[in-house]
Amino acid sequence: MLRIVHTADWHIGQSLRGFSRDAEHRAVFAELTALVAEREVDALIVAGDVFDSQNPGGEAQRLFFDLLAGLHRARPTMTTVITAGNHDAAGRLEAPGALLERFRVHVIGNVARREGKIDIRRHLIPLADAWGEIAAHALALSYPTAACLPPFSSSDATGSPIVRAVSELYGELFESAAPLRAGLPLIATGHLHVAGGVESEGAERRILIGGEHAVPAGMFQGRDAAYVALGHLHRAQDLGAGVRYSGSLFPLSATEHAYRHGVTLVTLKGAETRIEHIPLTRPVPFLRLPEHGALRLDELSDRLAALDLDPALPTDKQPFLAIRLAPEGLAAGFRAEVDRIVESVPVRLVDARLAVSAESEPMADTVAPLVRLAERDPEDMFRRAFEKRYGRPPEPAHLDAFHHLRADL
């Protein structure tokens, strides 16, 4: 029997509307460390987006390495497999790999090739059971950048050339791994958007390069994988046939407050694969007023008072708050009034907007999620710049040229 914990999308170093999440990460990492010891976990798989940015700060890196050290102390025989996501700098993440492997931690960044062929021994990682016997293998692949993909051309058959290239990449990995598996179960990883997965509004970028951003779930069928551990979408969800997103450890945006965040425990016993979602304790409450619908601005003070929060709460323990306001009777500067009402209450306001129908135009004071330049999809920026310059969207040939140029950088 082999017990595997699948997790993803830690986003260490994230701040939400300027509020640090470090205290939440410390709390949830402590619970994760206790969990792997309690459940006698044999392997931990982290499917991308370890950090929130490609240049994480010192405290974020300290949190990461402290966690790895704590996990090793709690479960010295456990193998940890970490892959880079679209938020991670793959080269930076795998740089300390030689040192980390001494602690049974394997970090996979860019696709490793030798003489043009995938170095499968870099991507195929043996997973040992409690007795030290190899019981399965992890086939580890990070977010597929253009540089990782085989050559592609939009002049090929119908459909997205990028989706075909991603499928070919996985096909090459599975084919190369087959002779080395010795018939043992295979756990594949991926950090990408698989069609059918539910996105969080404004939280996850559509990251797959090219004309389509989602690969079909059928891409993993027939690959003889016992389980596919996915990252990128923050909501824990099954896509069928053992393909699953573990989701993030706690809400990373106001739109995720209702999710059941946690990790996935995968148990391999003979030919059977059991999957269990294990909820984690939310370090800080994430409130929405009202829970459904909208409230009038003149109701806000009473709703906040009804929360009955301790005014002495330190900032890192204060609940996050999202507010939905009814548009009727609101003046153009309503946000200043919201701030005035909220500032006397021990909450952290991260989202305040009008509850409007899809057909309505939002008012100027509606708070839209801020997106840093580092979090912009380069292809999306290229499309915007091209259309602004030439008054029309780029054609497939332009996108091909862009991706080839990007891969050479």
C-alpha positions as CSV (number, residue, x, y, z in Angstrom):
1,M,0.0,0.0,0.0
2,L,1.2,3.5,-0.8
3,R,-0.2,6.7,0.6
4,I,0.2,9.9,-1.4
5,V,-0.8,13.5,-0.5
6,H,-1.5,15.6,-3.6
7,T,-1.5,19.4,-3.1
8,A,-0.9,22.4,-5.3
9,D,-1.2,26.2,-5.6
10,W,0.5,27.2,-2.3
11,H,1.3,30.7,-3.6
12,I,3.7,31.4,-0.8
13,G,4.4,35.1,-0.5
14,Q,1.0,36.2,-1.7
15,S,-0.6,39.3,-0.4
16,L,-4.3,40.1,-0.8
17,R,-5.1,43.8,-1.2
18,G,-1.8,44.5,0.5
19,F,-2.4,42.1,3.4
20,S,0.3,39.5,3.9
21,R,-0.7,35.8,4.0
22,D,2.5,34.6,5.7
23,A,0.7,33.9,9.0
24,E,-1.9,31.8,7.2
25,H,0.8,29.9,5.4
26,R,2.6,29.1,8.6
27,A,-0.6,27.8,10.2
28,V,-1.7,25.7,7.3
29,F,1.8,24.3,6.8
30,A,1.9,23.2,10.4
31,E,-1.4,21.3,9.8
32,L,0.0,19.7,6.7
33,T,3.1,18.6,8.5
34,A,1.0,17.0,11.3
35,L,-1.2,15.4,8.6
36,V,1.6,13.6,6.8
37,A,2.8,12.1,10.1
38,E,-0.6,11.1,11.3
39,R,-1.6,9.5,8.1
40,E,1.9,7.9,7.6
41,V,2.2,9.4,4.1
42,D,4.8,7.9,1.8
43,A,4.9,10.6,-0.8
44,L,3.9,14.3,-1.2
45,I,3.2,15.7,-4.6
46,V,3.0,19.5,-5.1
47,A,1.6,20.2,-8.6
48,G,3.0,23.7,-9.2
49,D,2.6,27.4,-8.0
50,V,4.8,26.9,-5.0
51,F,5.4,30.7,-4.9
52,D,3.1,33.5,-5.8
53,S,5.7,35.3,-8.0
54,Q,8.8,34.3,-10.0
55,N,11.0,36.4,-7.7
56,P,9.8,35.5,-4.1
57,G,11.1,37.5,-1.2
58,G,13.3,36.3,1.6
59,E,10.4,35.5,4.0
60,A,8.6,33.5,1.3
61,Q,11.7,31.4,0.7
62,R,12.2,30.9,4.4
63,L,8.6,29.6,4.7
64,F,9.2,27.2,1.9
65,F,12.5,25.8,3.2
66,D,11.2,25.7,6.8
67,L,8.3,23.6,5.6
68,L,10.5,21.1,3.8
69,A,12.7,20.7,6.9
70,G,9.6,20.2,9.1
71,L,8.1,17.7,6.7
72,H,11.4,15.7,6.6
73,R,11.5,15.7,10.4
74,A,7.9,14.6,10.7
75,R,8.2,11.9,8.0
76,P,11.9,11.1,7.2
77,T,11.0,8.3,4.7
78,M,8.6,10.4,2.7
79,T,9.5,11.3,-0.9
80,T,8.4,14.8,-1.9
81,V,7.9,15.7,-5.6
82,I,7.6,19.4,-6.4
83,T,6.9,20.8,-9.9
84,A,7.0,24.4,-11.1
85,G,3.8,26.3,-12.0
86,N,3.2,29.3,-14.1
87,H,3.8,31.6,-11.1
88,D,7.2,29.9,-10.4
89,A,10.6,30.6,-12.0
90,A,11.4,27.0,-13.0
91,G,15.1,27.4,-13.0
92,R,15.1,29.2,-9.6
93,L,12.9,26.6,-8.1
94,E,15.0,23.7,-9.1
95,A,18.4,25.4,-8.4
96,P,18.9,23.8,-4.9
97,G,17.8,20.4,-6.3
98,A,21.1,18.6,-5.6
99,L,20.9,19.6,-1.9
100,L,17.2,18.9,-1.5
101,E,17.4,15.4,-3.0
102,R,19.5,14.5,0.1
103,F,16.2,15.1,2.0
104,R,14.2,13.0,-0.5
105,V,12.8,16.2,-2.1
106,H,12.8,16.2,-6.0
107,V,12.1,19.5,-7.7
108,I,11.2,19.5,-11.4
109,G,11.4,22.7,-13.4
110,N,11.9,22.8,-17.2
111,V,11.7,19.7,-19.3
112,A,15.1,18.0,-19.3
113,R,16.4,16.8,-22.6
114,R,19.5,15.0,-23.8
115,E,20.4,15.1,-27.5
116,G,16.9,16.3,-28.2
117,K,15.1,13.5,-26.3
118,I,13.5,13.8,-22.9
119,D,15.8,12.7,-20.1
120,I,13.1,10.5,-18.6
121,R,15.2,9.6,-15.5
122,R,14.9,13.3,-14.5
123,H,11.1,13.2,-14.7
124,L,10.4,9.6,-13.5
125,I,10.7,9.5,-9.7
126,P,10.4,6.2,-7.7
127,L,8.0,6.3,-4.8
128,A,8.8,3.9,-1.9
129,D,6.3,2.4,0.5
130,A,6.7,2.2,4.3
131,W,9.1,-0.8,3.9
132,G,11.3,1.0,1.5
133,E,10.1,-1.0,-1.6
134,I,9.4,0.9,-4.8
135,A,5.6,0.8,-5.1
136,A,4.9,3.4,-7.8
137,H,6.5,6.1,-9.9
138,A,5.7,9.8,-10.2
139,L,5.9,11.2,-13.8
140,A,6.6,14.8,-13.0
141,L,5.9,17.6,-15.4
142,S,5.7,21.3,-14.7
143,Y,3.8,24.1,-16.4
144,P,4.5,23.5,-20.2
145,T,6.1,26.7,-21.5
146,A,6.8,27.1,-25.2
147,A,10.4,26.1,-24.6
148,C,9.3,22.8,-23.2
149,L,7.0,21.8,-26.1
150,P,8.0,19.9,-29.2
151,P,7.9,22.0,-32.5
152,F,4.4,23.1,-33.5
153,S,2.8,24.9,-36.4
154,S,-0.6,26.5,-36.7
155,S,-0.7,25.4,-40.4
156,D,-1.2,21.8,-39.2
157,A,-4.6,20.1,-38.9
158,T,-7.6,21.8,-37.3
159,G,-7.6,22.6,-33.6
160,S,-5.1,24.3,-31.4
161,P,-1.4,23.5,-32.3
162,I,-0.5,24.2,-28.7
163,V,-2.9,21.6,-27.4
164,R,-1.6,19.1,-29.8
165,A,2.0,20.0,-28.7
166,V,1.1,19.5,-25.1
167,S,-0.5,16.2,-25.9
168,E,2.6,15.1,-27.8
169,L,4.8,16.1,-24.9
170,Y,2.8,14.0,-22.5
171,G,2.8,11.2,-25.0
172,E,6.6,11.3,-25.2
173,L,6.9,11.2,-21.4
174,F,4.5,8.3,-21.0
175,E,6.2,6.3,-23.8
176,S,9.7,7.0,-22.4
177,A,8.6,6.0,-18.9
178,A,7.0,2.7,-19.9
179,P,10.2,0.5,-20.1
180,L,11.4,1.8,-16.7
181,R,8.2,1.4,-14.7
182,A,8.5,-2.4,-14.2
183,G,4.7,-2.6,-14.3
184,L,4.2,-0.4,-11.2
185,P,1.5,2.3,-10.9
186,L,2.2,5.7,-12.4
187,I,1.2,9.0,-10.9
188,A,1.3,11.8,-13.5
189,T,1.4,15.5,-12.7
190,G,0.3,18.6,-14.6
191,H,0.0,22.3,-14.1
192,L,-2.4,23.5,-16.7
193,H,-6.1,24.1,-17.4
194,V,-8.0,20.9,-18.3
195,A,-11.3,21.4,-20.0
196,G,-14.2,20.9,-17.6
197,G,-12.4,22.4,-14.6
198,V,-14.1,25.2,-12.8
199,E,-12.1,28.4,-12.6
200,S,-12.2,31.0,-9.8
201,E,-13.4,34.4,-11.1
202,G,-10.4,36.7,-11.4
203,A,-8.0,34.3,-9.5
204,E,-6.5,32.0,-12.1
205,R,-5.1,33.1,-15.4
206,R,-5.8,31.2,-18.6
207,I,-2.2,30.0,-18.9
208,L,-1.9,27.6,-21.8
209,I,-0.1,29.4,-24.6
210,G,-1.7,29.5,-28.0
211,G,-5.2,29.9,-29.3
212,E,-6.8,27.6,-26.7
213,H,-6.2,27.7,-23.0
214,A,-7.5,24.3,-22.0
215,V,-6.5,20.8,-22.9
216,P,-9.1,18.1,-23.1
217,A,-9.4,15.7,-20.2
218,G,-9.2,12.8,-22.6
219,M,-5.6,13.7,-23.2
220,F,-4.8,11.6,-20.1
221,Q,-7.0,8.7,-21.0
222,G,-5.3,5.5,-22.3
223,R,-2.0,6.6,-20.7
224,D,-2.1,3.9,-18.0
225,A,-1.9,6.4,-15.2
226,A,-3.3,5.4,-11.8
227,Y,-3.9,9.0,-10.9
228,V,-3.2,12.5,-12.5
229,A,-2.3,15.2,-9.9
230,L,-3.2,18.6,-11.3
231,G,-2.5,22.1,-10.2
232,H,-3.6,25.6,-11.3
233,L,-7.3,25.7,-10.5
234,H,-7.9,26.6,-6.9
235,R,-11.1,24.6,-6.4
236,A,-10.7,21.0,-5.5
237,Q,-12.5,19.0,-8.2
238,D,-12.5,15.6,-9.9
239,L,-12.5,15.5,-13.7
240,G,-13.1,11.7,-13.8
241,A,-10.9,8.7,-14.5
242,G,-8.5,9.6,-11.6
243,V,-7.8,13.1,-13.0
244,R,-8.1,15.7,-10.1
245,Y,-7.2,19.2,-9.0
246,S,-6.4,19.2,-5.3
247,G,-7.2,22.9,-5.1
248,S,-5.3,25.5,-3.0
249,L,-4.8,25.3,0.8
250,F,-7.0,28.3,1.6
251,P,-8.9,31.0,-0.3
252,L,-6.5,33.1,-2.5
253,S,-9.2,35.5,-3.6
254,A,-12.6,36.8,-2.5
255,T,-14.3,34.5,-5.1
256,E,-13.0,31.4,-3.3
257,H,-14.5,32.0,0.1
258,A,-17.0,29.2,-0.3
259,Y,-14.6,26.5,-1.5
260,R,-13.7,23.4,0.7
261,H,-10.0,23.9,0.7
262,G,-7.6,21.1,1.6
263,V,-5.5,18.3,0.1
264,T,-6.1,15.0,-1.6
265,L,-5.0,11.7,-0.1
266,V,-4.5,9.0,-2.7
267,T,-4.1,5.4,-1.5
268,L,-2.8,2.8,-3.9
269,K,-3.6,-0.7,-2.8
270,G,-3.0,-3.3,-5.5
271,A,-5.0,-2.3,-8.5
272,E,-7.3,-0.1,-6.4
273,T,-6.9,3.7,-6.2
274,R,-8.8,5.4,-3.4
275,I,-9.2,9.2,-3.4
276,E,-10.1,11.2,-0.3
277,H,-10.4,15.0,0.1
278,I,-9.1,16.1,3.4
279,P,-10.3,19.6,4.4
280,L,-7.8,21.9,6.2
281,T,-8.6,24.3,8.9
282,R,-9.0,27.8,7.4
283,P,-6.5,30.0,9.2
284,V,-8.5,33.1,9.0
285,P,-12.3,33.5,8.3
286,F,-13.2,34.8,4.9
287,L,-16.6,36.6,5.2
288,R,-19.0,37.8,2.6
289,L,-21.7,40.3,3.4
290,P,-24.4,39.3,2.6
291,E,-23.8,35.6,2.1
292,H,-26.1,35.8,-0.9
293,G,-27.6,38.7,-2.8
294,A,-26.7,42.3,-1.8
295,L,-27.3,44.8,1.0
296,R,-28.0,48.5,1.1
297,L,-25.2,50.8,2.2
298,D,-27.3,52.0,5.2
299,E,-27.4,48.3,6.4
300,L,-23.7,47.8,6.4
301,S,-23.0,49.2,9.9
302,D,-25.6,46.9,11.5
303,R,-24.3,43.9,9.6
304,L,-20.7,44.5,10.7
305,A,-21.8,45.0,14.4
306,A,-23.7,41.7,14.2
307,L,-20.4,39.9,13.5
308,D,-19.5,40.6,17.1
309,L,-15.7,40.6,16.5
310,D,-13.1,41.2,19.2
311,P,-11.8,44.7,18.7
312,A,-8.4,43.6,20.0
313,L,-7.8,41.1,17.1
314,P,-4.3,41.5,15.7
315,T,-4.3,42.3,12.0
316,D,-3.1,38.9,10.9
317,K,-6.1,37.3,12.7
318,Q,-8.7,39.7,11.4
319,P,-11.2,38.1,9.0
320,F,-11.1,39.1,5.3
321,L,-14.3,40.7,4.1
322,A,-16.0,41.0,0.8
323,I,-19.1,43.2,0.4
324,R,-21.8,43.2,-2.2
325,L,-23.9,46.3,-2.3
326,A,-27.3,47.0,-4.0
327,P,-26.9,49.8,-6.5
328,E,-30.1,51.6,-5.6
329,G,-29.5,55.0,-4.1
330,L,-25.8,54.8,-4.1
331,A,-23.8,58.0,-4.8
332,A,-20.8,57.9,-7.2
333,G,-18.3,58.1,-4.2
334,F,-19.8,55.2,-2.3
335,R,-16.4,53.5,-1.8
336,A,-15.2,56.3,0.5
337,E,-18.3,55.8,2.7
338,V,-17.7,52.0,2.8
339,D,-14.1,52.6,3.9
340,R,-15.2,55.0,6.6
341,I,-17.7,52.4,8.0
342,V,-15.4,49.5,7.9
343,E,-12.3,51.2,9.4
344,S,-13.7,50.9,12.9
345,V,-14.3,47.2,12.7
346,P,-11.5,44.5,13.0
347,V,-11.8,43.2,9.5
348,R,-9.6,43.4,6.3
349,L,-11.7,44.6,3.4
350,V,-10.5,43.0,0.2
351,D,-13.4,43.3,-2.1
352,A,-16.3,45.8,-2.3
353,R,-18.4,45.9,-5.4
354,L,-21.9,46.4,-6.7
355,A,-24.2,43.4,-7.2
356,V,-25.2,44.1,-10.8
357,S,-26.7,42.0,-13.5
358,A,-24.6,40.8,-16.3
359,E,-26.3,43.3,-18.6
360,S,-25.6,46.3,-16.3
361,E,-22.6,48.6,-16.5
362,P,-20.6,48.7,-13.2
363,M,-20.2,52.0,-11.5
364,A,-16.8,53.7,-11.5
365,D,-16.2,52.9,-7.8
366,T,-16.5,49.1,-8.3
367,V,-13.3,47.5,-7.0
368,A,-11.8,45.3,-9.7
369,P,-9.1,42.8,-8.9
370,L,-5.6,44.3,-9.4
371,V,-3.2,42.4,-11.6
372,R,0.5,42.9,-11.4
373,L,2.5,43.1,-14.6
374,A,4.4,40.0,-13.5
375,E,1.1,38.1,-13.4
376,R,0.1,39.0,-16.9
377,D,0.1,36.3,-19.6
378,P,2.8,37.4,-22.1
379,E,0.6,36.1,-25.0
380,D,-2.4,38.2,-23.7
381,M,-0.2,41.3,-23.7
382,F,1.1,40.5,-27.2
383,R,-2.5,40.1,-28.4
384,R,-3.5,43.4,-26.8
385,A,-0.5,45.3,-28.2
386,F,-1.0,43.9,-31.7
387,E,-4.7,44.8,-31.8
388,K,-4.0,48.3,-30.5
389,R,-1.3,48.8,-33.2
390,Y,-3.0,47.2,-36.2
391,G,-6.7,47.4,-35.3
392,R,-7.2,43.6,-35.6
393,P,-6.3,40.5,-33.6
394,P,-3.1,38.6,-34.5
395,E,-3.3,35.7,-36.9
396,P,-2.0,32.2,-36.1
397,A,1.2,33.0,-38.0
398,H,1.8,36.0,-35.8
399,L,1.3,33.9,-32.7
400,D,3.7,31.3,-34.0
401,A,6.4,33.9,-34.5
402,F,5.7,35.3,-31.0
403,H,6.0,31.9,-29.3
404,H,9.2,30.9,-31.2
405,L,10.8,34.3,-30.3
406,R,9.7,33.8,-26.6
407,A,11.1,30.3,-26.5
408,D,14.5,31.7,-27.6
409,L,14.7,34.3,-24.9
